C-alpha cells in the first residue's frame, strides 16, 4: 500500500501532485472509498461532522471533494456483520481509501476488528490518504495526549510505519512546536510534527516530506 499521510488533507498543489503520482493516473479516473470511522471515537465529532466529510463540505473538500470518478463510504464498524465476502471486493476495486480524522485508537480498533488491517499488505497499488487520525493510525504510537476514546487500552496503533506524527502544527493553541517537542520526548520513536500544508509519502518504506508549510522531524 502507498501512503499519503496528511494533517489536513490535499490542501495545496504540491500535495495534490504527490497524490496523483501515487495514484499513477488522474484523480478523475480513480474510484475512492471514504472511511469516517475515526470520527465516532472522538468527543468533538458526530453525525454532523461525518455527514460533512462524506458530502465533501468545507473543509472536507480537501479529500472526498477532489473530483473522483466515484466516491463511496466504507464504515469499518459495520464490516464484521456483513462478512468479508461482501466488503473485501469493495476495497480491492477501489484505487484509494480516504481516511478521515477523529480518534486514532478507535480507528485502529475497528481496522483490526473488521479485518481491514490484515488486508492492507495485499493491496500494493492502493493509495491510503489519511487526515490527522487517519494518518496517525499507521504509526506505532500516537502519545497519550491524543487519546480521546475512553475504551482505548493505550496509545498504540498499527505500526505500519516506524515513526509517529504530531498533526495540526500551530493550528490550535495546544499544537505549538513547544507542545510537539514535549510530545516527541515521550513518544520513544522518530517523529514528525506537520502542519495543514504538509504531508508525508511512504512508498516501499521510503519516506518523503511534501510541504508548502511548516514541519519538524524529531529523533
Backbone bond lengths (Angstrom), bond angles and torsions (degrees), N, CA, C in turn:
res aa  C-N    CA-C-N  psi(-1)  N-CA   C-N-CA  omega(-1)  CA-C   N-CA-C  phi
1 X - - - 1.461 - - 1.522 109.79 -
2 X 1.330 115.76 140.09 1.457 122.01 177.06 1.524 108.24 -97.45
3 X 1.320 117.09 136.14 1.455 121.34 -173.79 1.519 112.03 -114.16
4 X 1.331 115.68 135.07 1.458 122.73 167.61 1.518 105.94 -122.81
5 X 1.314 116.14 102.78 1.462 122.49 -172.53 1.520 108.88 -102.67
6 X 1.323 116.43 113.86 1.449 121.61 -175.05 1.522 111.14 -121.36
7 X 1.320 114.19 167.63 1.456 121.22 172.25 1.519 110.58 -93.59
8 X 1.346 116.48 -42.73 1.453 120.12 -174.78 1.506 115.71 -124.90
9 X 1.340 117.74 5.54 1.450 120.59 -179.78 1.513 112.54 105.38
10 X 1.321 115.71 -161.50 1.468 121.93 -178.74 1.527 107.14 -88.76
11 X 1.317 115.88 84.01 1.458 122.65 -166.53 1.518 114.83 -99.47
12 X 1.329 118.91 -5.42 1.462 119.87 -178.32 1.533 109.79 -153.99
13 X 1.339 117.53 168.21 1.465 120.53 -177.29 1.527 114.37 -60.28
14 X 1.321 118.70 -33.26 1.460 120.36 -179.12 1.520 111.41 -66.33
15 X 1.336 116.93 -43.91 1.466 120.40 178.52 1.523 109.97 -69.07
16 X 1.310 116.91 -37.56 1.465 121.37 177.18 1.529 110.12 -60.20
17 X 1.329 116.56 -45.22 1.465 120.49 179.22 1.517 111.23 -63.54
18 X 1.330 116.97 -39.56 1.467 120.67 177.89 1.521 110.98 -63.01
19 X 1.329 116.69 -39.41 1.464 120.87 178.59 1.525 110.81 -63.10
20 X 1.323 117.08 -46.49 1.460 120.44 -179.73 1.523 110.57 -61.88
21 X 1.330 116.75 -38.78 1.472 120.54 177.65 1.524 110.60 -62.13
22 X 1.320 117.34 -43.65 1.464 120.50 179.05 1.526 111.49 -64.48
23 X 1.323 116.62 -39.92 1.464 120.84 -179.33 1.533 111.77 -69.01
24 X 1.320 116.36 -34.45 1.455 120.37 -178.74 1.512 114.22 79.82
25 X 1.326 117.43 7.82 1.462 122.34 177.50 1.518 107.93 -163.20
26 X 1.322 118.38 166.65 1.462 120.68 -177.48 1.532 112.64 -61.28
27 X 1.320 115.65 148.87 1.459 121.15 179.59 1.522 111.29 -56.71
28 X 1.331 117.20 -39.00 1.463 120.13 -176.89 1.514 113.41 -67.87
29 X 1.324 118.06 -7.53 1.464 121.65 175.80 1.530 112.13 -102.40
30 X 1.313 116.90 2.47 1.465 120.99 -173.29 1.525 111.86 -107.93
31 X 1.334 114.51 145.88 1.458 121.75 179.90 1.529 109.32 -105.25
32 X 1.334 115.27 129.10 1.461 121.71 -172.30 1.522 111.42 -116.73
33 X 1.324 114.72 149.36 1.463 122.48 168.89 1.522 108.25 -119.44
34 X 1.325 116.59 128.50 1.464 122.32 176.19 1.524 109.49 -90.05
35 X 1.315 116.04 135.45 1.466 121.81 178.70 1.534 108.24 -118.26
36 X 1.341 118.83 100.40 1.466 121.80 -178.38 1.523 114.54 -90.11
37 X 1.314 117.97 1.84 1.465 123.12 -166.38 1.523 114.37 -52.41
38 X 1.331 118.58 -41.44 1.468 121.13 -176.14 1.525 112.23 -57.63
39 X 1.330 116.84 -27.94 1.465 119.34 -177.30 1.529 112.34 -61.78
40 X 1.340 116.66 -35.66 1.476 119.06 -176.17 1.522 112.13 -64.98
41 X 1.338 117.65 -19.85 1.459 120.46 -178.76 1.503 114.94 -90.68
42 X 1.336 117.79 -0.58 1.466 120.95 -175.54 1.527 110.13 -114.03
43 X 1.336 118.67 132.23 1.470 120.93 -175.66 1.524 114.54 -65.79
44 X 1.334 117.73 -18.10 1.460 120.12 179.64 1.527 112.76 -88.05
45 X 1.328 116.58 -2.77 1.476 121.16 -178.03 1.521 110.61 -112.38
46 X 1.313 115.84 166.01 1.455 120.55 -179.88 1.508 111.17 178.71
47 X 1.346 118.06 -162.97 1.459 121.36 -175.51 1.528 114.08 -54.69
48 X 1.324 117.01 -39.42 1.465 119.36 -177.43 1.524 111.62 -67.73
49 X 1.331 116.53 -42.50 1.468 119.07 -178.95 1.522 111.31 -72.09
50 X 1.335 117.68 -34.64 1.464 120.27 175.47 1.517 109.89 -63.90
51 X 1.333 116.53 -44.25 1.460 119.78 178.00 1.531 110.91 -61.02
52 X 1.326 116.60 -41.33 1.461 120.80 179.51 1.522 111.46 -60.71
53 X 1.332 116.33 -40.83 1.461 120.73 179.41 1.523 110.76 -66.02
54 X 1.309 116.88 -49.16 1.460 120.96 -177.02 1.526 111.02 -65.16
55 X 1.334 116.75 -36.34 1.466 121.24 -178.29 1.519 112.79 -84.16
56 X 1.339 117.29 -1.95 1.468 122.30 179.41 1.517 112.42 63.15
57 X 1.352 116.84 32.81 1.454 119.96 173.63 1.530 109.52 -70.15
58 X 1.342 118.44 159.62 1.468 119.38 173.29 1.518 109.81 -58.15
59 X 1.367 120.49 138.10 1.466 125.14 -1.32 1.538 113.82 -91.11
60 X 1.328 117.30 13.72 1.469 120.03 -177.14 1.520 112.84 -72.27
61 X 1.345 116.77 -2.84 1.469 119.14 175.59 1.524 111.02 -60.25
62 X 1.341 116.36 -18.40 1.461 120.47 -178.14 1.527 112.59 -78.84
63 X 1.317 117.63 3.48 1.466 119.66 178.31 1.530 110.92 -136.88
64 X 1.334 120.78 -78.50 1.469 118.43 -179.40 1.523 113.76 -71.33
65 X 1.323 117.41 -14.74 1.454 119.96 -176.68 1.514 114.73 -95.58
66 X 1.320 118.08 26.12 1.464 121.43 -175.39 1.521 114.42 -88.61
67 X 1.327 117.80 -2.58 1.454 120.19 178.04 1.512 114.65 98.16
68 X 1.333 117.33 35.34 1.460 122.55 -179.62 1.521 111.37 -66.08
69 X 1.339 116.53 155.61 1.465 120.93 175.03 1.521 110.67 -60.83
70 X 1.329 116.73 -37.84 1.454 122.07 174.33 1.518 108.56 -155.31
71 X 1.320 115.62 153.77 1.465 121.76 178.78 1.524 107.91 -134.68
72 X 1.329 116.37 123.46 1.457 121.76 175.09 1.517 110.31 -119.20
73 X 1.313 116.12 175.53 1.463 122.06 -178.99 1.520 109.25 -117.65
74 X 1.332 115.70 130.76 1.461 122.08 177.06 1.524 107.56 -120.12
75 X 1.330 116.35 101.37 1.465 120.93 178.71 1.529 108.70 -93.35
76 X 1.326 116.30 109.99 1.461 121.05 -170.70 1.519 113.23 -64.54
77 X 1.327 118.05 -32.61 1.464 119.68 -178.14 1.524 112.43 -67.55
78 X 1.342 117.38 -17.88 1.467 121.04 178.00 1.518 112.79 -87.06
79 X 1.325 117.94 -19.21 1.464 120.27 -170.47 1.525 114.79 -63.94
80 X 1.353 119.98 -39.75 1.465 117.72 -179.28 1.523 113.80 -60.06
81 X 1.333 117.37 -25.45 1.467 120.03 -177.13 1.520 113.12 -88.05
82 X 1.350 118.12 -11.62 1.471 118.90 -178.92 1.520 112.56 -103.54
83 X 1.328 117.28 -18.68 1.455 120.01 176.53 1.509 113.02 94.56
84 X 1.332 115.87 140.50 1.461 122.06 -177.05 1.516 112.83 -62.21
85 X 1.343 116.86 -29.28 1.464 119.01 -178.33 1.525 111.82 -63.12
86 X 1.342 117.02 -20.39 1.474 120.40 177.32 1.520 111.07 -91.19
87 X 1.360 116.83 -52.05 1.459 117.87 -168.20 1.523 114.37 -83.97
88 X 1.328 118.84 -27.88 1.472 119.48 -179.41 1.532 111.59 -59.45
89 X 1.355 119.59 -43.70 1.474 118.54 176.07 1.531 113.05 -60.21
90 X 1.336 117.71 -34.79 1.462 119.78 177.61 1.534 110.49 -59.16
91 X 1.327 115.16 -44.59 1.463 119.70 -178.13 1.528 110.75 -69.29
92 X 1.308 116.51 -43.17 1.469 119.73 -177.97 1.529 112.05 -64.61
93 X 1.318 117.09 -29.48 1.461 120.86 -178.94 1.529 112.65 -81.51
94 X 1.325 117.42 -13.67 1.468 121.06 -178.47 1.527 110.39 -82.00
95 X 1.320 115.93 145.74 1.461 121.32 173.88 1.523 111.24 -83.66
96 X 1.325 116.08 -28.38 1.463 119.94 -171.92 1.522 110.21 -150.93
97 X 1.334 115.42 143.11 1.465 123.12 171.96 1.522 107.59 -108.58
98 X 1.321 116.16 123.08 1.460 122.79 -179.51 1.523 107.55 -102.92
99 X 1.326 116.83 107.20 1.464 121.08 -166.82 1.523 109.65 -111.99
100 X 1.317 115.55 114.29 1.460 120.91 -172.43 1.523 112.03 -81.50
101 X 1.334 114.44 170.25 1.452 121.60 -179.86 1.517 113.09 -82.59
102 X 1.314 114.49 -176.12 1.456 123.22 -175.20 1.509 108.13 144.18
103 X 1.308 117.84 -122.00 1.462 122.28 175.16 1.522 110.09 -112.17
104 X 1.319 115.97 121.36 1.469 120.64 -175.11 1.519 112.65 -69.61
105 X 1.341 118.39 -30.71 1.460 119.62 179.55 1.526 110.76 -71.09
106 X 1.323 116.78 -35.22 1.468 120.69 176.00 1.524 110.34 -66.98
107 X 1.316 116.01 -43.51 1.462 120.39 176.58 1.518 110.85 -61.36
108 X 1.325 117.21 -43.88 1.459 121.83 178.33 1.529 110.98 -58.63
109 X 1.323 115.65 -44.55 1.467 120.40 179.22 1.517 111.18 -56.24
110 X 1.338 117.30 -47.21 1.458 119.60 -175.76 1.520 112.50 -79.25
111 X 1.310 117.70 -23.30 1.468 118.26 172.03 1.517 110.26 -65.75
112 X 1.317 116.44 -38.03 1.464 119.81 178.19 1.522 111.66 -74.95
113 X 1.325 117.30 -45.03 1.462 121.25 -178.50 1.531 111.84 -63.28
114 X 1.307 116.43 -38.11 1.464 120.30 -177.79 1.523 112.66 -76.49
115 X 1.335 116.84 -25.96 1.453 120.75 -174.94 1.517 113.25 99.24
116 X 1.342 117.52 -3.60 1.459 119.94 -179.65 1.528 111.28 -63.41
117 X 1.314 117.72 -38.32 1.467 120.41 -179.94 1.524 111.16 -59.32
118 X 1.322 117.01 -40.03 1.466 120.75 179.46 1.526 111.97 -71.55
119 X 1.341 116.57 -25.71 1.464 120.23 -178.01 1.527 112.18 -78.24
120 X 1.315 118.21 -27.61 1.460 121.80 -171.57 1.531 114.83 -53.34
121 X 1.338 119.76 -42.35 1.468 118.36 -179.10 1.531 114.33 -61.70
122 X 1.326 117.32 -18.66 1.466 120.54 -179.90 1.524 112.38 -92.58
123 X 1.346 116.67 12.73 1.463 121.46 -177.52 1.530 110.11 -122.06
124 X 1.329 118.13 64.70 1.470 119.98 -173.14 1.514 114.69 -65.45
125 X 1.319 118.30 -25.28 1.462 121.09 -176.16 1.519 113.52 -99.85
126 X 1.318 117.67 -8.05 1.456 121.62 -179.87 1.527 109.76 -76.47
127 X 1.328 115.70 141.85 1.464 121.16 178.96 1.523 109.25 -102.89
128 X 1.310 115.31 130.45 1.469 122.67 175.50 1.524 107.44 -103.40
129 X 1.322 117.11 117.10 1.460 121.46 176.43 1.519 107.97 -110.83
130 X 1.304 116.42 112.12 1.448 121.17 -178.17 1.516 112.01 -105.31
131 X 1.333 115.62 146.29 1.457 122.86 170.27 1.521 107.79 -117.33
132 X 1.313 117.48 123.40 1.457 122.46 175.21 1.536 110.59 53.80
133 X 1.338 118.38 -111.35 1.465 120.50 -179.87 1.515 112.22 -60.21
134 X 1.325 117.17 -28.73 1.459 120.85 176.04 1.508 112.69 -65.99
135 X 1.329 117.29 -21.32 1.458 122.83 172.66 1.522 111.08 -91.72
136 X 1.329 115.90 -43.44 1.466 121.60 -176.38 1.519 112.77 -61.71
137 X 1.337 117.34 -29.05 1.465 120.56 -177.73 1.522 111.45 -62.34
138 X 1.315 118.24 -23.07 1.460 121.48 -179.61 1.537 112.72 -80.43
139 X 1.309 117.56 -7.28 1.463 121.94 -175.78 1.527 111.31 -92.57
140 X 1.343 118.26 169.68 1.474 119.69 179.68 1.524 113.54 -71.97
141 X 1.356 116.40 -37.52 1.464 121.58 -177.70 1.520 108.22 -147.12
142 X 1.336 116.14 152.83 1.460 119.55 176.91 1.524 112.42 -110.70
143 X 1.339 117.65 -11.29 1.467 120.83 -175.54 1.518 110.06 89.09
144 X 1.311 117.04 139.65 1.470 121.32 -174.41 1.528 112.46 -62.40
145 X 1.329 117.98 -27.47 1.466 120.11 -178.32 1.520 112.60 -67.99
146 X 1.327 118.02 -17.36 1.461 121.15 179.74 1.531 112.90 -98.50
147 X 1.329 117.84 -0.21 1.472 120.75 179.58 1.522 109.61 -85.49
148 X 1.338 116.57 116.71 1.463 122.20 179.60 1.528 112.55 -113.94
149 X 1.329 117.44 -15.99 1.467 121.39 -178.63 1.526 108.89 -80.14
150 X 1.326 118.74 117.53 1.471 121.13 -175.07 1.520 114.25 -60.43
151 X 1.328 118.35 -26.85 1.462 121.23 -177.55 1.526 113.88 -88.90
152 X 1.311 117.46 2.05 1.461 119.65 179.65 1.526 110.21 -65.19
153 X 1.337 118.60 128.47 1.461 120.23 -179.87 1.530 112.40 -70.89
154 X 1.321 117.35 -29.34 1.460 123.07 179.08 1.524 107.73 -167.43
155 X 1.321 117.18 -165.24 1.469 119.87 -176.57 1.522 112.73 -100.49
156 X 1.323 117.69 12.99 1.465 120.08 -178.19 1.524 111.18 -77.54
157 X 1.339 114.97 143.95 1.461 121.44 178.13 1.529 109.01 -127.27
158 X 1.314 119.48 -154.72 1.469 121.01 -165.55 1.526 114.79 -73.11
159 X 1.318 118.65 -31.76 1.461 120.27 -179.06 1.519 113.68 70.97
160 X 1.323 117.23 30.66 1.467 120.27 175.94 1.527 109.96 -66.78
161 X 1.335 116.13 -36.87 1.469 121.68 172.74 1.522 108.17 -109.02
162 X 1.337 116.53 166.60 1.465 119.81 -174.76 1.521 113.24 -103.66
163 X 1.337 117.33 19.47 1.456 121.64 178.49 1.527 109.29 -132.19
164 X 1.325 115.65 162.24 1.460 120.86 177.39 1.524 110.45 -108.99
165 X 1.334 115.53 166.06 1.455 121.35 -175.18 1.525 110.32 -130.66
166 X 1.329 115.50 129.35 1.465 123.91 170.65 1.530 106.24 -104.40
167 X 1.350 118.68 106.26 1.466 120.40 -174.31 1.532 112.42 -89.58
168 X 1.326 114.44 175.08 1.468 123.04 172.22 1.530 112.78 57.34
169 X 1.328 115.98 38.73 1.456 120.01 179.17 1.530 110.40 -56.57
170 X 1.327 115.65 123.91 1.473 124.72 179.19 1.523 113.74 64.85
171 X 1.325 117.87 11.81 1.463 120.26 176.63 1.525 111.98 -85.84
172 X 1.329 117.15 -23.12 1.459 123.02 -179.75 1.532 109.41 -133.54
173 X 1.318 118.17 157.23 1.472 120.44 179.30 1.527 113.96 -59.07
174 X 1.331 117.21 -26.47 1.468 120.97 -179.12 1.526 112.64 -96.08
175 X 1.317 117.16 11.80 1.468 120.63 -178.44 1.532 111.21 -124.45
176 X 1.307 115.48 43.51 1.459 120.37 177.00 1.524 110.05 -82.93
177 X 1.328 116.12 169.93 1.456 120.13 178.07 1.529 110.68 -63.48
178 X 1.327 117.84 -33.19 1.467 120.64 176.93 1.525 110.66 -63.71
179 X 1.338 116.90 -42.40 1.467 120.06 175.74 1.523 110.50 -62.53
180 X 1.322 116.10 -40.95 1.465 119.97 -179.02 1.519 110.97 -64.50
181 X 1.320 117.85 -37.88 1.475 120.50 179.12 1.519 110.92 -64.41
182 X 1.325 117.35 -42.17 1.473 120.02 178.56 1.527 110.23 -65.82
183 X 1.329 116.37 -41.60 1.474 121.20 177.38 1.516 110.29 -60.59
184 X 1.318 117.88 -45.14 1.462 121.86 -177.36 1.518 111.62 -65.29
185 X 1.318 116.65 -33.65 1.460 120.25 -179.77 1.524 111.67 -65.89
186 X 1.329 116.95 -24.05 1.466 121.54 -178.36 1.526 113.18 -97.98
187 X 1.327 117.52 -15.84 1.463 120.21 -168.78 1.523 113.00 -76.49
188 X 1.337 117.67 -31.07 1.457 120.45 173.46 1.513 116.44 80.92
189 X 1.323 118.63 6.16 1.475 122.78 176.80 1.519 107.85 -139.07
190 X 1.338 118.44 162.37 1.464 119.10 173.32 1.530 109.98 -55.66
191 X 1.322 116.85 150.20 1.463 119.83 -173.97 1.521 111.34 -152.07
192 X 1.328 114.45 157.95 1.457 122.50 175.49 1.522 109.06 -125.31
193 X 1.318 116.58 137.19 1.459 122.36 165.59 1.520 106.41 -102.21
194 X 1.343 117.23 125.95 1.466 120.93 -175.19 1.525 110.52 -131.39
195 X 1.319 115.49 145.14 1.454 119.54 176.79 1.528 110.47 -96.29
196 X 1.339 115.76 -172.33 1.465 120.17 -173.71 1.524 113.11 -71.68
197 X 1.314 116.96 -12.14 1.463 121.32 -179.57 1.527 112.32 -104.39
198 X 1.334 116.42 17.38 1.464 121.71 -175.12 1.522 110.32 -127.70
199 X 1.330 115.92 147.01 1.465 122.37 175.52 1.520 109.07 -143.16
200 X 1.313 115.02 161.25 1.458 122.50 174.18 1.520 108.14 -120.02
201 X 1.326 117.39 127.95 1.453 120.21 172.10 1.525 108.31 -100.94
202 X 1.324 116.00 142.22 1.461 121.88 177.37 1.522 107.74 -133.09
203 X 1.318 116.50 115.57 1.459 122.78 178.43 1.521 107.86 -134.13
204 X 1.332 116.08 120.99 1.471 121.47 -178.99 1.528 111.24 53.54
205 X 1.321 116.21 38.24 1.454 121.46 176.75 1.517 115.69 82.10
206 X 1.320 117.36 -5.03 1.465 121.41 -179.38 1.531 109.04 -91.47
207 X 1.331 115.92 125.21 1.463 122.38 -177.10 1.522 109.55 -103.07
208 X 1.324 116.07 132.05 1.461 121.31 174.45 1.521 109.30 -131.26
209 X 1.326 116.03 140.40 1.452 122.16 177.15 1.528 108.87 -92.88
210 X 1.327 115.60 130.33 1.466 122.17 176.01 1.520 106.55 -119.02
211 X 1.329 117.75 116.19 1.459 117.79 -171.29 1.523 112.79 -150.41
212 X 1.328 114.11 140.54 1.452 122.48 164.66 1.526 109.02 -120.03
213 X 1.336 114.82 21.02 1.454 120.46 -177.16 1.512 112.34 -136.62
214 X 1.350 116.12 -134.22 1.453 122.37 -175.54 1.525 110.56 -119.74
215 X 1.307 116.33 140.22 1.454 121.68 176.66 1.519 109.12 -156.78
216 X 1.319 115.50 157.67 1.467 122.25 177.67 1.512 108.99 -142.56
217 X 1.316 116.03 139.84 1.465 120.84 174.21 1.512 109.02 -104.41
218 X 1.319 116.90 135.07 1.463 123.43 177.81 1.532 108.59 -112.44
219 X 1.310 116.13 141.08 1.465 120.63 174.44 1.503 114.07 77.15
